[in-house]
Amino acid sequence: MRALLVEKEEQGQTSAAVVDIDEDRLPEGDVTVAVEYSTVNYKDGLCIGPGGGLVRNYPHVPGIDFAGTVEASDDDRYKPGDKVVLTGWRVGEAHWGGYAEKARVKADWLVPLPDGLTTRAAMAVGTAGFTSMLAVMALEDHGMEPAQGEVLVTGAAGGVGSVATAILANLGYEVAGVTGRPEQEDYLKGLGAKRIVARDEINETVKRPLETETWAGCVDAVGGAMLARVLGQMKYGASVAAVGLAGGAGLPATVIPFLLRGVNLLGIDSVMQPYDNRVRAWKRIASDLPMDKLEAMVVEAGLGDLPKLGADILKGQVRGRVVVDVRT
């Protein structure tokens, strides 16, 4: 089978190349999947390149997401021919992942592909879209409704932000998208954003712990100073779903928004998400993510494109979603 294999050289550097490897080199697992599609996330860029501390052993096959067809199974929940999707569980990091024509994983890590989604569409969604839906669900579970006002999406032109914008707009929310790339305005408005907020307008810490109540909810992929600023702009009782740290892991904030406005900061983890909530999220994706908007985000690639794409995403040069056909 063909796979993108990352190897570590004597000097500690890594190299990635598409090679033919024997199927018997696959790690242990209950289910063997004929992979059809994968995608490219920030973690994938780290694992293709320097590792970022995520890869435990080399040689390694990255790819934290994949979708395909069950080829063999030792678990009664899956049988040959079943369509499945996998995100998280440190697959592609500690365990060989989806950048190969086959993968072998634990049955507990898989989710049946919901009706209405193809394997290609599932990877147009990928971890980024799955995380976006988890964020929207969490905000709704804490009372967010379209009638309450504008919802902010930071890092809106990225993978998580793009899908979050499309989902929220499709559900009837008025979306304001934050981006530092003004050339992305038409792209974001095509996804459903009503207005664009320049990153510089909201990216600096202010001394006042509270500002004018502006946002009824927020999906934040940036963290850092921007998240601190946004917390002080939330409406009373509103929530922020934190999904990323593109702007840094620090949070130069005060507790005042929590104490005086009842603001909620919701942490969103997609890696270890329980099975039942995974199924719930994928069903919501199938029903609430407009596939025409999803397709507008997609760039297609093959295994041979991955070394460059991995480097590009680490530089913030990948927009929307990359769908990787591992068979090409």
C-alpha contacts under 8 A as a table, 3 or more apart, distances in Angstrom:
res1	aa1	res2	aa2	distance
1	M	20	D	5.40
1	M	21	I	5.56
1	M	22	D	6.32
1	M	23	E	6.47
1	M	100	A	7.20
1	M	101	E	5.85
1	M	102	K	7.12
2	R	18	V	6.65
2	R	19	V	5.62
2	R	20	D	4.54
2	R	21	I	6.34
2	R	100	A	5.74
2	R	101	E	5.80
2	R	327	R	7.98
3	A	18	V	5.46
3	A	19	V	5.64
3	A	20	D	6.39
3	A	21	I	7.05
3	A	61	V	6.99
3	A	99	Y	5.78
3	A	100	A	3.93
3	A	101	E	6.42
3	A	303	L	7.44
3	A	326	V	7.97
4	L	16	A	6.51
4	L	17	A	5.47
4	L	18	V	4.35
4	L	19	V	6.38
4	L	61	V	5.92
4	L	62	P	7.34
4	L	99	Y	5.65
4	L	100	A	6.30
4	L	303	L	6.53
4	L	304	G	7.86
4	L	306	L	8.00
5	L	16	A	5.59
5	L	17	A	5.64
5	L	18	V	6.16
5	L	19	V	6.67
5	L	59	P	6.47
5	L	60	H	5.65
5	L	61	V	5.06
5	L	62	P	7.64
6	V	14	T	6.60
6	V	15	S	5.58
6	V	16	A	4.30
6	V	17	A	6.71
6	V	48	I	6.40
6	V	58	Y	6.99
6	V	59	P	5.52
6	V	60	H	5.09
6	V	61	V	6.24
6	V	62	P	7.65
7	E	14	T	5.52
7	E	15	S	5.47
7	E	16	A	6.46
7	E	58	Y	5.65
7	E	59	P	4.58
7	E	60	H	6.57
8	K	12	G	6.03
8	K	13	Q	5.77
8	K	14	T	4.35
8	K	15	S	6.50
8	K	58	Y	6.28
8	K	59	P	6.88
9	E	12	G	5.41
9	E	13	Q	5.35
9	E	14	T	5.80
9	E	15	S	7.43
10	E	13	Q	7.23
13	Q	50	P	7.01
14	T	49	G	6.32
14	T	50	P	6.22
15	S	48	I	7.91
15	S	49	G	7.23
16	A	48	I	6.46
16	A	49	G	7.60
16	A	307	P	6.42
17	A	304	G	7.52
17	A	307	P	7.59
18	V	303	L	6.76
18	V	304	G	6.29
21	I	25	R	7.34
22	D	25	R	5.76
22	D	26	L	7.95
23	E	26	L	5.69
23	E	102	K	7.68
26	L	96	W	7.46
26	L	103	A	6.84
26	L	104	R	6.22
27	P	95	H	7.46
27	P	96	W	6.90
27	P	104	R	6.26
27	P	105	V	7.59
28	E	104	R	6.56
28	E	105	V	6.89
29	G	32	T	7.41
29	G	104	R	5.29
29	G	105	V	4.36
29	G	106	K	4.74
29	G	107	A	7.52
30	D	73	S	5.82
30	D	74	D	5.16
30	D	75	D	6.17
30	D	104	R	7.09
30	D	105	V	6.05
30	D	106	K	4.99
30	D	107	A	5.63
31	V	70	V	7.01
31	V	71	E	7.63
31	V	72	A	5.79
31	V	73	S	4.35
31	V	74	D	6.31
31	V	75	D	7.13
31	V	78	Y	7.79
31	V	104	R	5.58
31	V	105	V	5.60
31	V	106	K	6.21
31	V	107	A	5.89
32	T	70	V	6.08
32	T	71	E	5.53
32	T	72	A	5.12
32	T	73	S	6.32
32	T	102	K	6.94
32	T	103	A	5.70
32	T	104	R	4.33
32	T	105	V	6.66
33	V	68	G	6.21
33	V	69	T	5.52
33	V	70	V	4.41
33	V	71	E	5.24
33	V	72	A	7.08
33	V	102	K	5.59
33	V	103	A	5.27
33	V	104	R	6.24
34	A	68	G	5.58
34	A	69	T	5.27
34	A	70	V	6.17
34	A	71	E	5.94
34	A	101	E	6.02
34	A	102	K	4.65
34	A	103	A	6.74
35	V	38	S	7.77
35	V	66	F	6.53
35	V	67	A	5.91
35	V	68	G	4.40
35	V	69	T	6.62
35	V	98	G	6.79
35	V	100	A	6.90
35	V	101	E	5.11
35	V	102	K	5.15
35	V	103	A	6.65
35	V	326	V	7.07
36	E	66	F	7.49
36	E	67	A	6.06
36	E	68	G	4.82
36	E	69	T	7.58
36	E	101	E	6.99
36	E	119	T	7.02
36	E	120	R	7.65
36	E	325	D	6.08
36	E	326	V	5.95
36	E	327	R	6.59
37	Y	66	F	5.75
37	Y	67	A	5.52
37	Y	68	G	6.71
37	Y	98	G	7.87
37	Y	119	T	6.58
37	Y	120	R	5.92
37	Y	123	M	6.26
37	Y	323	V	6.71
37	Y	324	V	5.42
37	Y	325	D	4.71
37	Y	326	V	5.74
38	S	63	G	6.83
38	S	65	D	5.58
38	S	66	F	4.38
38	S	67	A	6.49
38	S	98	G	5.96
38	S	99	Y	6.72
38	S	123	M	5.63
38	S	126	G	7.79
38	S	323	V	6.10
38	S	324	V	4.95
38	S	325	D	6.62
38	S	326	V	6.92
39	T	63	G	7.25
39	T	65	D	6.40
39	T	66	F	7.21
39	T	123	M	5.81
39	T	124	A	7.13
39	T	126	G	6.63
39	T	321	R	7.46
39	T	322	V	5.41
39	T	323	V	4.78
39	T	324	V	5.15
40	V	44	D	5.90
40	V	45	G	7.32
40	V	63	G	7.35
40	V	309	L	7.54
40	V	310	G	7.28
40	V	313	I	8.00
40	V	321	R	7.50
40	V	322	V	5.80
40	V	323	V	7.33
40	V	324	V	7.58
41	N	44	D	5.08
41	N	45	G	6.56
41	N	64	I	7.79
41	N	127	T	7.61
41	N	128	A	7.37
41	N	313	I	7.34
42	Y	45	G	5.12
42	Y	46	L	6.57
42	Y	310	G	7.72
42	Y	313	I	6.02
42	Y	314	L	6.27
43	K	46	L	5.06
43	K	47	C	6.23
43	K	64	I	7.63
44	D	47	C	4.99
44	D	48	I	5.96
44	D	62	P	6.37
44	D	63	G	5.87
44	D	64	I	6.63
44	D	92	G	7.50
44	D	310	G	6.45
45	G	48	I	5.23
45	G	49	G	6.11
45	G	309	L	7.34
45	G	310	G	3.79
45	G	311	A	5.98
45	G	312	D	7.86
45	G	313	I	6.19
45	G	314	L	5.96
46	L	49	G	5.16
46	L	50	P	5.82
46	L	51	G	4.83
46	L	52	G	5.28
46	L	54	L	7.69
46	L	310	G	7.19
46	L	314	L	7.31
47	C	50	P	6.42
47	C	51	G	4.23
47	C	52	G	6.75
47	C	54	L	6.73
47	C	55	V	6.33
47	C	62	P	6.00
47	C	92	G	7.66
47	C	93	E	6.75
48	I	51	G	6.68
48	I	62	P	6.45
48	I	306	L	7.90
48	I	307	P	6.52
48	I	310	G	6.08
49	G	307	P	7.72
49	G	310	G	7.00
49	G	311	A	7.14
51	G	54	L	5.55
51	G	55	V	5.45
52	G	55	V	7.43
53	G	56	R	7.51
54	L	93	E	5.40
54	L	94	A	6.91
55	V	58	Y	7.59
55	V	60	H	7.61
55	V	93	E	4.88
55	V	94	A	5.55
56	R	93	E	7.21
56	R	94	A	5.53
57	N	60	H	6.60
57	N	94	A	7.37
60	H	96	W	6.25
61	V	92	G	6.45
61	V	96	W	4.91
61	V	97	G	5.61
61	V	98	G	7.39
61	V	99	Y	6.19
61	V	100	A	7.27
62	P	91	V	7.87
62	P	92	G	4.16
62	P	93	E	6.37
62	P	96	W	6.13
62	P	97	G	4.99
62	P	98	G	6.50
62	P	99	Y	5.81
63	G	66	F	7.21
63	G	91	V	7.25
63	G	92	G	4.51
63	G	93	E	7.80
63	G	96	W	7.69
63	G	97	G	4.60
63	G	98	G	4.39
63	G	99	Y	5.02
64	I	87	T	6.14
64	I	88	G	6.20
64	I	90	R	7.03
64	I	91	V	5.25
64	I	92	G	4.33
64	I	93	E	7.00
64	I	97	G	5.75
64	I	98	G	6.39
64	I	127	T	7.90
65	D	85	V	7.70
65	D	86	L	5.57
65	D	87	T	4.69
65	D	88	G	7.03
65	D	91	V	7.63
65	D	92	G	7.59
65	D	97	G	7.20
65	D	98	G	5.94
65	D	123	M	7.31
65	D	126	G	6.22
65	D	127	T	6.59
66	F	85	V	5.95
66	F	86	L	5.45
66	F	87	T	6.93
66	F	97	G	7.68
66	F	98	G	5.05
66	F	123	M	6.66
66	F	126	G	7.75
67	A	83	K	7.47
67	A	84	V	5.72
67	A	85	V	4.30
67	A	86	L	6.30
67	A	119	T	5.24
67	A	120	R	7.50
67	A	122	A	6.79
67	A	123	M	6.64
68	G	83	K	5.75
68	G	84	V	5.73
68	G	85	V	6.70
68	G	119	T	6.00
69	T	80	P	7.29
69	T	81	G	5.60
69	T	82	D	5.55
69	T	83	K	4.61
69	T	84	V	6.18
70	V	73	S	7.18
70	V	78	Y	7.27
70	V	79	K	6.47
70	V	80	P	4.80
70	V	81	G	5.32
70	V	82	D	5.29
70	V	83	K	6.39
70	V	84	V	7.06
71	E	79	K	7.69
71	E	80	P	4.83
71	E	81	G	6.55
72	A	79	K	6.80
72	A	80	P	5.51
73	S	76	D	7.53
73	S	78	Y	6.23
73	S	79	K	5.88
73	S	80	P	6.89
75	D	78	Y	6.00
75	D	79	K	7.83
75	D	107	A	6.62
76	D	79	K	7.02
77	R	107	A	7.73
78	Y	82	D	6.52
78	Y	107	A	7.70
79	K	82	D	5.89
82	D	112	P	7.51
83	K	112	P	6.22
83	K	113	L	5.52
83	K	119	T	7.46
84	V	110	L	6.35
84	V	111	V	5.67
84	V	112	P	4.57
84	V	113	L	4.78
84	V	119	T	7.80
85	V	110	L	5.93
85	V	111	V	5.44
85	V	112	P	6.37
85	V	113	L	5.80
85	V	119	T	7.46
85	V	122	A	7.16
86	L	109	W	6.46
86	L	110	L	5.08
86	L	111	V	6.35
87	T	91	V	7.58
87	T	109	W	7.77
87	T	110	L	7.89
87	T	126	G	7.01
87	T	127	T	5.79
87	T	270	S	7.85
87	T	271	V	7.07
88	G	91	V	6.01
88	G	109	W	7.87
88	G	127	T	7.37
88	G	270	S	6.42
88	G	271	V	4.02
88	G	272	M	6.64
89	W	109	W	6.64
89	W	271	V	5.17
89	W	272	M	5.78
90	R	93	E	5.16
90	R	94	A	5.60
90	R	95	H	6.45
90	R	271	V	6.83
91	V	94	A	6.10
91	V	95	H	4.68
91	V	96	W	6.02
91	V	97	G	5.18
92	G	95	H	5.48
92	G	96	W	5.04
92	G	97	G	3.84
92	G	98	G	6.73
93	E	96	W	6.94
93	E	97	G	7.39
96	W	103	A	7.34
97	G	100	A	7.40
97	G	103	A	6.49
98	G	101	E	7.69
98	G	102	K	7.44
98	G	103	A	6.34
99	Y	303	L	6.92
99	Y	326	V	6.40
100	A	103	A	6.85
100	A	326	V	6.11
101	E	326	V	5.92
101	E	327	R	6.31
105	V	109	W	7.11
106	K	109	W	5.61
106	K	110	L	7.41
107	A	110	L	5.56
108	D	275	Y	7.87
111	V	275	Y	7.67
111	V	278	R	7.41
111	V	279	V	6.70
112	P	279	V	7.93
113	L	117	L	6.76
113	L	118	T	7.71
113	L	119	T	7.58
113	L	122	A	7.88
113	L	282	W	7.84
114	P	117	L	6.00
114	P	282	W	6.67
114	P	283	K	6.05
114	P	286	A	6.86
115	D	286	A	7.31
116	G	286	A	6.02
117	L	121	A	5.94
117	L	122	A	6.28
117	L	286	A	6.11
118	T	121	A	5.11
118	T	122	A	6.15
119	T	122	A	5.02
119	T	123	M	6.46
120	R	123	M	5.30
120	R	124	A	6.30
120	R	323	V	7.14
121	A	124	A	4.87
121	A	125	V	6.33
121	A	291	M	7.88
122	A	125	V	5.06
122	A	126	G	5.98
123	M	126	G	4.45
123	M	323	V	6.00
124	A	129	G	7.82
124	A	294	L	6.99
124	A	295	E	7.60
124	A	298	V	6.45
124	A	321	R	5.85
124	A	322	V	6.69
124	A	323	V	5.59
125	V	128	A	6.43
125	V	129	G	4.41
125	V	130	F	6.44
125	V	163	V	7.57
125	V	294	L	7.64
125	V	321	R	7.50
126	G	129	G	5.46
126	G	130	F	6.03
127	T	130	F	4.92
127	T	131	T	5.86
127	T	270	S	7.31
128	A	131	T	5.23
128	A	132	S	6.23
128	A	159	G	5.49
128	A	160	V	4.52
128	A	163	V	7.49
129	G	132	S	4.85
129	G	133	M	6.23
129	G	159	G	7.13
129	G	160	V	5.73
129	G	163	V	5.46
129	G	164	A	7.19
130	F	133	M	5.24
130	F	134	L	6.29
130	F	270	S	7.38
130	F	281	A	6.88
130	F	282	W	7.15
130	F	285	I	7.64
131	T	134	L	5.02
131	T	135	A	6.21
131	T	160	V	6.81
131	T	243	V	7.22
131	T	268	I	7.25
131	T	269	D	7.43
131	T	270	S	5.76
132	S	135	A	5.09
132	S	136	V	6.30
132	S	160	V	5.50
132	S	161	G	7.26
132	S	163	V	6.29
132	S	164	A	5.00
132	S	219	V	7.85
132	S	243	V	7.99
133	M	136	V	5.04
133	M	137	M	6.03
133	M	164	A	6.90
133	M	167	I	7.61
133	M	281	A	6.14
133	M	284	R	7.47
133	M	285	I	6.76
134	L	137	M	5.11
134	L	138	A	6.12
134	L	268	I	6.94
134	L	270	S	7.67
134	L	281	A	6.30
135	A	138	A	5.12
135	A	139	L	6.25
135	A	219	V	6.58
135	A	241	A	5.54
135	A	242	A	7.74
135	A	243	V	7.36
135	A	268	I	6.28
136	V	139	L	5.14
136	V	140	E	6.18
136	V	164	A	7.34
136	V	168	L	7.46
136	V	219	V	7.56
136	V	241	A	7.85
137	M	140	E	5.09
137	M	141	D	5.99
137	M	281	A	7.79
138	A	141	D	4.97
138	A	142	H	6.34
138	A	241	A	7.20
138	A	266	L	7.40
139	L	142	H	5.16
139	L	143	G	6.62
139	L	144	M	5.60
139	L	217	G	7.00
139	L	239	S	6.28
139	L	240	V	7.33
139	L	241	A	6.71
140	E	143	G	5.09
140	E	144	M	4.66
140	E	145	E	6.75
141	D	144	M	7.31
142	H	239	S	7.18
143	G	238	A	7.97
144	M	148	Q	7.16
144	M	216	A	6.98
144	M	217	G	6.71
144	M	238	A	7.18
144	M	239	S	7.80
145	E	148	Q	5.75
145	E	173	Y	7.69
146	P	149	G	6.30
146	P	150	E	7.90
146	P	171	L	7.76
146	P	172	G	5.92
146	P	173	Y	4.65
146	P	174	E	7.14
147	A	173	Y	7.77
148	Q	216	A	5.79
149	G	173	Y	7.61
149	G	174	E	6.75
149	G	215	W	6.71
149	G	216	A	5.33
150	E	173	Y	6.92
150	E	174	E	4.94
150	E	175	V	5.76
150	E	176	A	6.65
150	E	214	T	7.40
150	E	215	W	5.39
150	E	216	A	5.62
150	E	217	G	7.23
151	V	173	Y	6.85
151	V	174	E	6.14
151	V	175	V	5.02
151	V	176	A	6.11
151	V	215	W	5.54
151	V	216	A	5.44
151	V	217	G	4.73
151	V	218	C	5.43
151	V	219	V	7.90
152	L	175	V	5.96
152	L	176	A	4.88
152	L	177	G	6.02
152	L	178	V	7.39
152	L	215	W	6.37
152	L	216	A	7.93
152	L	217	G	6.30
152	L	218	C	4.54
152	L	219	V	6.40
152	L	220	D	7.91
153	V	156	A	5.55
153	V	161	G	6.19
153	V	164	A	7.32
153	V	165	T	6.78
153	V	175	V	7.11
153	V	176	A	6.24
153	V	177	G	4.95
153	V	178	V	6.08
153	V	218	C	5.67
153	V	219	V	4.87
153	V	220	D	5.97
153	V	221	A	7.81
154	T	161	G	6.61
154	T	177	G	6.09
154	T	178	V	4.66
154	T	179	T	6.84
154	T	218	C	7.73
154	T	219	V	6.49
154	T	220	D	5.03
154	T	221	A	5.76
154	T	222	V	6.35
155	G	158	G	5.73
155	G	160	V	7.94
155	G	161	G	5.58
155	G	177	G	7.51
155	G	178	V	5.77
155	G	179	T	5.57
155	G	220	D	7.25
155	G	221	A	5.67
155	G	222	V	6.19
156	A	159	G	7.91
156	A	160	V	7.42
156	A	161	G	3.90
156	A	162	S	5.38
156	A	164	A	7.91
156	A	165	T	6.94
156	A	177	G	5.23
156	A	178	V	5.55
156	A	179	T	5.88
156	A	188	L	7.37
157	A	161	G	5.78
157	A	162	S	5.29
157	A	179	T	6.46
157	A	184	Q	6.90
157	A	187	Y	7.96
157	A	188	L	6.73
157	A	319	R	6.21
157	A	320	G	6.39
158	G	161	G	5.18
158	G	162	S	5.70
158	G	318	V	7.48
158	G	319	R	5.58
158	G	320	G	5.42
159	G	162	S	5.32
159	G	163	V	6.46
159	G	319	R	6.78
159	G	320	G	4.63
159	G	321	R	5.61
160	V	163	V	5.50
160	V	164	A	6.07
160	V	221	A	7.22
161	G	164	A	5.03
161	G	165	T	5.99
161	G	219	V	7.61
161	G	221	A	7.00
162	S	165	T	5.23
162	S	166	A	6.39
162	S	188	L	7.31
162	S	191	L	7.25
162	S	297	M	7.55
162	S	320	G	6.03
163	V	166	A	5.11
163	V	167	I	6.11
163	V	289	L	7.81
163	V	294	L	7.19
164	A	167	I	5.17
164	A	168	L	6.00
164	A	219	V	7.41
165	T	168	L	5.35
165	T	169	A	6.06
165	T	175	V	6.60
165	T	177	G	7.41
165	T	188	L	7.74
165	T	191	L	6.38
165	T	192	G	6.53
165	T	193	A	6.40
166	A	169	A	5.30
166	A	170	N	6.08
166	A	191	L	5.02
166	A	192	G	5.85
166	A	193	A	7.83
166	A	289	L	6.72
166	A	290	P	7.05
166	A	293	K	6.59
166	A	294	L	7.62
167	I	170	N	5.15
167	I	171	L	6.27
167	I	288	D	6.23
167	I	289	L	5.07
167	I	290	P	7.13
168	L	171	L	5.10
168	L	172	G	6.50
168	L	173	Y	5.35
168	L	174	E	7.67
168	L	175	V	6.95
169	A	172	G	5.19
169	A	173	Y	5.06
169	A	174	E	6.37
169	A	175	V	6.36
169	A	191	L	7.59
169	A	192	G	5.19
169	A	193	A	6.84
170	N	173	Y	7.36
170	N	192	G	7.52
170	N	288	D	6.86
170	N	289	L	7.02
170	N	290	P	6.83
171	L	288	D	7.04
174	E	193	A	7.11
174	E	194	K	6.18
175	V	192	G	7.20
175	V	193	A	4.84
175	V	194	K	5.55
175	V	195	R	7.00
176	A	193	A	5.70
176	A	194	K	5.95
176	A	195	R	5.01
176	A	196	I	5.67
176	A	197	V	6.59
177	G	188	L	7.22
177	G	193	A	6.13
177	G	194	K	7.99
177	G	195	R	6.49
177	G	196	I	4.97
177	G	197	V	5.83
178	V	196	I	5.97
178	V	197	V	4.63
178	V	198	A	5.79
178	V	199	R	5.68
179	T	182	P	6.94
179	T	184	Q	7.69
179	T	196	I	7.34
179	T	197	V	6.60
179	T	198	A	5.65
179	T	199	R	5.20
180	G	198	A	5.89
180	G	199	R	4.74
180	G	200	D	7.19
181	R	184	Q	5.73
181	R	185	E	7.89
181	R	198	A	7.99
182	P	185	E	5.72
182	P	198	A	7.38
183	E	186	D	7.33
184	Q	187	Y	5.15
184	Q	188	L	6.18
185	E	188	L	5.26
185	E	189	K	6.12
185	E	196	I	6.62
186	D	189	K	5.16
186	D	190	G	6.02
187	Y	190	G	5.08
187	Y	191	L	6.57
188	L	191	L	5.06
188	L	192	G	6.58
188	L	193	A	5.64
188	L	196	I	7.90
189	K	192	G	4.98
189	K	193	A	4.54
189	K	194	K	6.33
189	K	195	R	7.27
190	G	193	A	7.20
190	G	293	K	7.63
191	L	293	K	5.85
193	A	196	I	7.17
197	V	201	E	7.02
197	V	202	I	7.93
198	A	201	E	5.50
198	A	202	I	7.34
199	R	202	I	5.64
199	R	203	N	5.75
200	D	203	N	5.24
200	D	204	E	7.27
201	E	204	E	7.62
202	I	226	M	6.07
202	I	229	R	6.72
202	I	230	V	7.49
203	N	225	A	6.10
203	N	226	M	4.55
203	N	229	R	7.25
204	E	225	A	5.94
204	E	226	M	6.42
204	E	229	R	7.07
205	T	225	A	5.53
205	T	226	M	7.17
205	T	228	A	6.95
205	T	229	R	5.77
205	T	252	P	7.55
206	V	209	P	7.43
206	V	229	R	6.92
208	R	211	E	6.82
209	P	232	G	5.67
209	P	253	A	7.55
209	P	254	T	6.50
209	P	256	I	6.28
209	P	257	P	6.99
210	L	232	G	4.34
210	L	233	Q	6.43
210	L	256	I	7.39
210	L	257	P	6.54
211	E	232	G	5.50
211	E	233	Q	5.19
212	T	232	G	7.93
212	T	233	Q	5.77
213	E	232	G	7.82
213	E	233	Q	5.03
213	E	234	M	5.30
213	E	235	K	4.54
213	E	236	Y	7.30
214	T	233	Q	5.48
214	T	234	M	5.69
214	T	235	K	5.87
215	W	218	C	6.99
215	W	233	Q	6.46
215	W	234	M	4.84
215	W	235	K	5.61
215	W	238	A	7.60
216	A	234	M	6.39
216	A	235	K	5.61
216	A	238	A	5.50
216	A	239	S	7.40
217	G	234	M	7.07
217	G	235	K	7.95
217	G	238	A	5.63
217	G	239	S	5.24
217	G	240	V	5.78
218	C	239	S	6.62
218	C	240	V	4.64
218	C	241	A	6.13
219	V	240	V	5.99
219	V	241	A	4.95
219	V	242	A	6.30
219	V	243	V	7.16
220	D	223	G	6.61
220	D	227	L	6.90
220	D	240	V	6.83
220	D	241	A	6.03
220	D	242	A	4.93
220	D	243	V	5.90
220	D	244	G	6.73
221	A	242	A	6.34
221	A	243	V	5.03
221	A	244	G	4.06
221	A	245	L	6.05
221	A	246	A	6.57
222	V	226	M	6.78
222	V	227	L	6.84
222	V	243	V	7.86
222	V	244	G	5.47
222	V	245	L	4.67
222	V	246	A	4.53
222	V	247	G	4.78
222	V	248	G	7.17
223	G	226	M	6.00
223	G	227	L	4.73
223	G	228	A	7.54
223	G	242	A	7.18
223	G	244	G	6.25
223	G	245	L	4.61
223	G	246	A	6.57
223	G	247	G	5.43
223	G	248	G	5.92
223	G	249	A	6.40
223	G	250	G	7.43
223	G	251	L	7.02
224	G	227	L	5.57
224	G	228	A	6.53
224	G	245	L	6.81
224	G	247	G	5.18
224	G	248	G	4.72
224	G	249	A	5.73
224	G	250	G	5.06
224	G	251	L	4.92
224	G	252	P	6.91
225	A	228	A	5.05
225	A	229	R	6.19
225	A	247	G	7.29
225	A	248	G	7.89
225	A	250	G	7.64
225	A	251	L	6.31
225	A	252	P	6.09
225	A	253	A	7.91
226	M	229	R	5.10
226	M	230	V	6.15
226	M	247	G	7.41
227	L	230	V	5.03
227	L	231	L	6.20
227	L	251	L	7.20
228	A	231	L	5.36
228	A	232	G	6.96
228	A	251	L	6.02
228	A	252	P	5.95
228	A	253	A	4.88
228	A	254	T	7.98
229	R	232	G	5.54
229	R	233	Q	6.85
229	R	253	A	7.62
230	V	233	Q	5.03
230	V	234	M	6.46
231	L	234	M	5.57
231	L	240	V	7.47
231	L	257	P	6.31
231	L	263	V	7.32
232	G	257	P	5.68
234	M	238	A	6.01
234	M	239	S	7.44
234	M	257	P	7.95
234	M	263	V	6.90
235	K	238	A	5.37
235	K	261	R	7.22
235	K	263	V	7.58
236	Y	261	R	4.66
236	Y	262	G	6.05
236	Y	263	V	6.42
237	G	261	R	6.00
237	G	262	G	4.69
237	G	263	V	4.91
237	G	264	N	6.96
238	A	262	G	7.35
238	A	263	V	5.25
238	A	264	N	6.34
239	S	263	V	5.64
239	S	264	N	4.44
239	S	265	L	5.83
239	S	266	L	6.96
240	V	263	V	7.82
240	V	264	N	6.21
240	V	265	L	5.00
240	V	266	L	5.92
241	A	265	L	6.18
241	A	266	L	4.66
241	A	267	G	6.00
241	A	268	I	6.48
242	A	265	L	7.02
242	A	266	L	5.98
242	A	267	G	5.17
242	A	268	I	5.94
243	V	267	G	6.76
243	V	268	I	5.33
243	V	269	D	7.22
245	L	248	G	5.03
245	L	249	A	5.53
254	T	257	P	7.29
255	V	258	F	5.44
255	V	259	L	6.31
256	I	259	L	5.07
256	I	260	L	5.75
256	I	261	R	7.68
257	P	260	L	5.52
257	P	261	R	5.24
257	P	262	G	6.58
257	P	263	V	5.75
258	F	261	R	5.74
258	F	262	G	4.69
258	F	263	V	4.66
258	F	264	N	6.62
259	L	262	G	5.67
259	L	263	V	7.66
269	D	272	M	6.79
269	D	273	Q	6.52
270	S	273	Q	5.28
273	Q	277	N	6.84
273	Q	278	R	6.51
274	P	277	N	5.66
274	P	278	R	6.33
275	Y	278	R	4.98
275	Y	279	V	6.30
276	D	279	V	5.22
276	D	280	R	6.25
277	N	280	R	4.85
277	N	281	A	6.03
278	R	281	A	5.12
278	R	282	W	6.20
279	V	282	W	5.23
279	V	283	K	6.17
280	R	283	K	5.26
280	R	284	R	6.26
281	A	284	R	5.04
281	A	285	I	6.13
282	W	285	I	4.91
282	W	286	A	6.26
283	K	286	A	5.14
283	K	287	S	6.41
284	R	287	S	5.12
284	R	288	D	5.58
284	R	289	L	7.65
285	I	288	D	5.32
285	I	289	L	5.22
286	A	289	L	6.32
287	S	290	P	7.96
289	L	293	K	7.91
289	L	294	L	7.37
290	P	293	K	5.45
290	P	294	L	6.33
291	M	294	L	4.74
291	M	295	E	6.07
292	D	295	E	5.17
292	D	296	A	6.50
293	K	296	A	5.16
293	K	297	M	6.92
294	L	297	M	5.42
294	L	298	V	6.87
295	E	298	V	5.25
297	M	319	R	7.53
297	M	320	G	4.75
297	M	321	R	5.49
298	V	320	G	6.40
298	V	321	R	4.85
298	V	322	V	5.55
298	V	323	V	6.52
299	V	320	G	7.82
299	V	321	R	6.25
299	V	322	V	4.75
299	V	323	V	6.16
300	E	322	V	5.78
300	E	323	V	4.98
300	E	324	V	6.02
300	E	325	D	7.51
301	A	305	D	6.03
301	A	306	L	7.70
301	A	322	V	6.86
301	A	323	V	6.11
301	A	324	V	4.73
301	A	325	D	6.35
302	G	305	D	5.49
302	G	306	L	7.10
302	G	324	V	5.16
302	G	325	D	5.18
302	G	326	V	5.79
302	G	327	R	7.38
302	G	328	T	5.15
303	L	306	L	5.57
303	L	324	V	6.80
303	L	325	D	7.11
303	L	326	V	5.47
303	L	327	R	7.70
303	L	328	T	6.50
304	G	307	P	7.17
305	D	308	K	5.93
305	D	309	L	6.25
306	L	309	L	4.90
306	L	310	G	5.78
307	P	310	G	5.20
307	P	311	A	6.52
308	K	311	A	5.21
308	K	312	D	6.14
309	L	312	D	4.88
309	L	313	I	6.11
309	L	318	V	7.64
310	G	313	I	5.51
310	G	314	L	6.63
311	A	314	L	5.40
311	A	315	K	6.69
312	D	315	K	5.17
312	D	316	G	6.45
312	D	317	Q	5.15
312	D	318	V	6.21
313	I	316	G	4.97
313	I	317	Q	5.45
313	I	318	V	5.14
314	L	317	Q	7.53
318	V	321	R	7.89
325	D	328	T	5.78
